[in-house]
Structure formats: C-alpha cells, structure tokens
Amino acid sequence: MSDSSTEKLFQPIYRNPKSVYHRVVDEIKKSIFEGRMKPGDRLPAERELAEMLGVSRTSVREALKMLAAEGLVSIRHGQGAFISEQDPDEYLKRFASHLPVNRDTVLHLFEVRKVLEPQAARWVAERASQADIQELASMVTTTREQLGRLRSGRLSLLAGHDSNFHYRLAQATGNTVLVRLMHSMLDLLADSRSRSLAIPGRGERSVDEHYEIVKALINRDGEGAAAAMLRHLEDVEEQVVAAWRQG
C-alpha cells in the first residue's frame, strides 16, 4: 500500500471502557469490513499504526497477536503484518457476528438517518452539480457490473460501495455540517452495515435501491429521491430487526 493511502486508514482511539488493544482489533476489523483494507494488504508499520490510533506500540502489538491467533493477520518476520490471504467474504461473515453491535444504538441510528438522508437526497437533486450526480450513478453502475463478474469478495465490494455511496451523497449536498455529521457516524454505520450485510441478498438489494435513488437524482426529482432514500432505509431497518428476532 502507498504511504498516502495509509494516512486515512485509521483514526485515533480515545478513552473507552473496553481495553485499548481490543479497540485496536475492532478498528482493524472495521477497516477490512469497509473495504479500506483487503486480504494481502500490508498493515502500516507498528510505530506508524500506534501513531495513527493514538495508542502505545504495546497495545498495537497485543492487538496484532490477537488477530494473528484468529487467523485474520499474518505476521511475517522482517516484512510486517499482512491481512491474511483468504476469501474476503469469509472475513465479513465473521465480522458480522463479532463486531460490537448494540441493538438500541443501531435503531437510534436509523431514526437519525431517516431524518437526515432523505433530506440529503432532496438537496442533491435540487442543487448538486451534474458531475456529482453522475459520479453517484457511476458508482452504482460500476458496482453492478463488478457483482456480475465476481465469485468471491462480493461482501467486501458491497460494504465499500454502501459506505462510499452514502458518504458521497452527503458530500454532494454541499452542506459541510451534514458531511461532518456523516463522518462522525461512520463507526455506527459500520456496525449497522455489518448487521445488514449478514442478511443474504441484502447488499445486492441495497445496490438496486441506490439505483432508484440515482434515477430520481438524474431527473432532478427531489421528492422522488427523498422517498426512494426513505424506502431504502426503512427496508434495511426492517430486515435488520427481523434478523435480530430470528437470532
């Protein structure tokens, strides 16, 4: 991985009741789940990773040992730590059951998303540039094409697409406060995404729902875009709640 690409991989870890090295483990797992790191990628050097996360090298070392014991990271003497070379779908299936997901928090998140994101879609339809809308359309088209070719790594692709689509849509509003709010919600969105992508077919269905949002955006139909976004969020929420009840 290039030096420039490692700068945004991780954010500092602040005080949390959970032990620090467990938090480091969670952050590395989330980076894979969100598509920022993939099997075969080399993790930043121990010192660099510690600086990124704002923790001690000892905490990083303990986290890497735990990840290696789980078979998620391969530590190569003299070379560094690498994400193990396995089917990324297997990672995401495991992460879906191990990432910390609090039911009340996720449901509260959907309450907020159902207020903010339909309005964001309306704003994009009304005032975003053609280039912004075309970029969103291209994201959906490209993901659909890639899904048609992939036999493995589908969940990794879908996780990355979902994160990028919703964040890029917020950016396209031109509202800097909304973008900051969405950025602050990224950790919670990762937990929600892990729960929804564990549902068979949910990721592919989300791409189809993103397509409906994009169609309204292309037509500059603000109300249609808002309605399509609300249907999308309600559908995801309904399936996540149903999966919880079955579990």
Secondary structure, 3 states (H helix, E strand, C coil): CCHHHHCCCCCCCCCCCCCHHHHHHHHHHHHHHCCCCCCCCECCCHHHHHHHHCCCHHHHHHHHHHHHHCCCEEEECCCEEEECCCCHHHHHHHHHHHCCCCHHHHHHHHHHHHHHHHHHHHHHHHHCCHHHHHHHHHHHHHHHHHHHHCCCCHHHHHHHHHHHHHHHHHHHCCCHHHHHHHHHCHHHHHHHHHHHHCCCCHHHHHHHHHHHHHHHHHCCCHHHHHHHHHHHHHHHHHHHHHHHHHC
